[in-house]
C-alpha cells in the first residue's frame, strides 16, 4: 500500500508541476522519493534519465520524427528501443545514434519495420500499456516501480528489475490477461 501512495503522490504532483512553481518543487521531490524506492536507486535513475536525454538529443539533431516514432526506455544503462518505422535505414540510424550517446551499455532493438503504419494501432497499444501499469501498481506482490512497459502492435515489452522469477511471472500473467496482447517480450533482469 505504501508504494501505491508513493506512486499516487508522484502522479498527482506531476499534474501540479505544470500549474505552479510550488507544484514543480513537489513534483521534483516526489520523483526523487519514487527513485529512492526503485532498485536502481536515485543515482541509477539520474544516470538513466541523463542517458535518455542524450539519446533524445541525438535523435532530435538527426531527424525530429525519430522521437515520434521510437520509444526509448533506459534502465541500468540498457536502452530498449521500440516503435515502428517505414524502412530499415531509419531503424539502423536509430540504433547507431543510440550507441553514440554516453552511458549506453546495451541497446535492445525492438523497432519494427512496417510499410504500412496503420497496422499498428497506437491508441490500443497505449490502452494496453495503461492497463498493465495499473494492474502492476495495484498488485501488492509486485514492485511496480521497478518495471517499464512499452507496447507496439499488441506486443508488450518489459524492462527493469524483478525481485524474483515468481514476481516476473506475475507481471507476465497480468499482461496475458489483457485483451489484444499478442505476445510478451521480457528484458527484465532478475535481482
Secondary structure, 3 states (H helix, E strand, C coil): CHHHHHHHHHHHHHHHHCCCHHHHHHHHHHHHHHHHHCCCHHHHHHHHHHHHHHHHHHHHHHCCHHHHHEEEEEECCEEEEEEEECCHHHHHHHHHHHHHCCCCCEEEEEEEECCCHHHCCHHHHHHHHHHHHHHHHCCCCCCHHHEEEEEECCEEEEEEEECCHHHHHHHHHHHHCCCCCCEEEEEEEEC
